[in-house]
Amino acid sequence: MPRPVRLLYFAWLRDRLGRAEEQVVLPDDVHDARDLLAWLRTHDATFASLADEGRTIRVAINQRFAGPDDLVAPGDEIALFPPVTGG
């Protein structure tokens, strides 16, 4: 069964990937935010290079901050961005 999600990229992720958003169909073995980030590394060479640089990438699912074990479901809107700093 197809598992489409909408990915939104912010800040340096958007700049380096060259896109602000995309629709993807997740494979059946992507269940949570941790799985999603691992899959993105295999799905997109530029994303993999960013992760290999040790850059921290935060995830929000349906506009709520997500931890590594938070589930990803078909139709979710998933935002990927650097950590937010205050001042």
C-alpha positions as CSV (number, residue, x, y, z in Angstrom):
1,M,0.0,0.0,0.0
2,P,1.5,3.4,-0.9
3,R,2.6,5.5,2.0
4,P,2.9,9.1,0.7
5,V,4.2,11.9,2.9
6,R,5.0,15.6,2.3
7,L,8.5,16.6,3.3
8,L,9.3,20.2,4.0
9,Y,12.9,21.5,4.2
10,F,14.0,24.6,6.0
11,A,17.1,26.8,6.4
12,W,20.4,25.3,5.2
13,L,18.6,22.0,4.3
14,R,16.4,23.8,1.8
15,D,19.4,25.7,0.4
16,R,21.7,22.7,0.0
17,L,19.0,20.4,-1.3
18,G,17.7,23.0,-3.7
19,R,14.1,22.4,-2.9
20,A,11.7,23.5,-0.2
21,E,9.4,20.5,-0.3
22,E,8.6,17.2,-2.0
23,Q,6.1,14.4,-2.0
24,V,7.7,10.9,-1.4
25,V,6.3,7.5,-1.0
26,L,7.9,5.8,2.0
27,P,8.9,2.1,1.9
28,D,7.1,-0.3,4.3
29,D,10.1,-0.4,6.6
30,V,10.0,3.3,7.5
31,H,8.0,3.4,10.7
32,D,9.3,6.3,12.8
33,A,11.4,9.5,12.6
34,R,14.6,7.5,13.0
35,D,13.8,5.2,10.1
36,L,12.8,8.2,8.0
37,L,16.2,9.9,8.5
38,A,18.0,6.7,7.7
39,W,16.0,6.2,4.6
40,L,16.6,9.7,3.4
41,R,20.3,9.1,3.6
42,T,19.9,6.2,1.2
43,H,17.3,8.0,-1.0
44,D,19.2,11.3,-1.6
45,A,23.0,11.6,-1.9
46,T,23.0,15.3,-1.0
47,F,21.0,14.6,2.2
48,A,23.5,11.8,3.0
49,S,26.4,14.2,2.6
50,L,24.8,16.6,5.0
51,A,24.2,13.9,7.6
52,D,27.8,12.7,7.1
53,E,29.0,16.2,7.9
54,G,27.6,15.6,11.4
55,R,24.9,18.2,11.0
56,T,22.0,17.9,13.4
57,I,18.6,17.6,11.7
58,R,15.4,18.1,13.7
59,V,12.1,16.5,12.7
60,A,8.5,17.7,13.2
61,I,5.5,15.6,12.3
62,N,2.3,17.5,11.6
63,Q,3.8,20.6,13.2
64,R,4.8,18.9,16.4
65,F,8.5,18.3,17.3
66,A,9.2,14.6,17.0
67,G,11.6,12.3,18.8
68,P,13.3,9.4,17.0
69,D,10.6,6.9,18.0
70,D,7.6,9.0,16.9
71,L,5.6,7.2,14.2
72,V,5.3,8.4,10.6
73,A,2.0,7.7,8.9
74,P,0.7,8.1,5.3
75,G,-0.4,11.6,4.7
76,D,1.9,13.2,7.3
77,E,3.6,16.5,6.8
78,I,7.1,16.1,7.9
79,A,9.4,19.2,8.4
80,L,13.2,18.8,8.5
81,F,15.3,21.7,9.9
82,P,18.3,22.6,11.9
83,P,18.0,23.0,15.7
84,V,16.4,26.3,16.7
85,T,18.4,28.6,18.9
86,G,17.0,31.4,21.0
87,G,18.5,34.6,22.1
